[in-house]
Amino acid sequence: MNVCLAPCPVVFDLDGTLINSAPDIHGCVNAVLGQHGTPLLTLDQVRSFIGGGVDVLWQKIIAARELEDAKKPDYIAAFMTCYQDATQLTHLFPGVEDALQTLADRGHPLGICTNKPLAVTRAILAHFGILDLFGCVIGGDSVPERKPHPAPLRAALQGLGADPRQPRALYVGDSEFDAACAAAVPMPFLIYTEGYRQTPVGELPHLAPFDDFARLPALVEMQTAA
């Protein structure tokens, strides 16, 4: 098994892993739909569409509401105008800040690999005062490919000084996109079970699950010592 040696890099997904952004995404989606006289979506519906980036989000919305695919660029533009500053309903999951600080204090290089656009990603990390904890931030537009393709995660690993082909590192995420991305690198994957996953945990490739960020530092050290 490809395990890490202390202090190994730890890369995180963002939406559904470190932050609960679904309420703000839901609000912005419905604002756009409302502008076009389209029936609104529930929070659970929008949450189930999150993970593949903005383009995939709107592909799923268009399919769900049988909208014109040709208008997708207009929907996305209107959505981004709303979403780039939408932080009122977004919050860190419990224990995230303490866990990140503990890992950083122990010398673990920290990174972000998300399908969210880079500018919005950096803005939300700055909003919560945790941007400086991350040595590398890779967004959905940082490289040509998006998760589950391994390229974004390999870019994050390289930015943290790890070998992107044989990384001694860990990836932490919550979704099918994250699990498939880690498997494609390949590298060990820790899954946060309180995020936006649609598939049972047991059906996704992962090293270990956790439902409380207070457990994460010890879990990382267990893999370090393995």
Secondary structure, DSSP 8 states (H G I E B T S, - for coil): -----SS--EEE--BTTTEE-HHHHHHHHHHHHHHTT-----HHHHHHHTTS-HHHHHHHHHHHHT--GGGHHHHHHHHHHHHTT--TT-EE-TTHHHHHHHHHHTT--EEEE-SS-HHHHHHHHHHTT-GGG-SEEE-TTSSS--TTSSHHHHHHHHHTT--SSS---EEEE-SHHHHHHHHHTT--EEEETTSS--S-GGGS--SEEES-GGGHHHHHHHHHH-
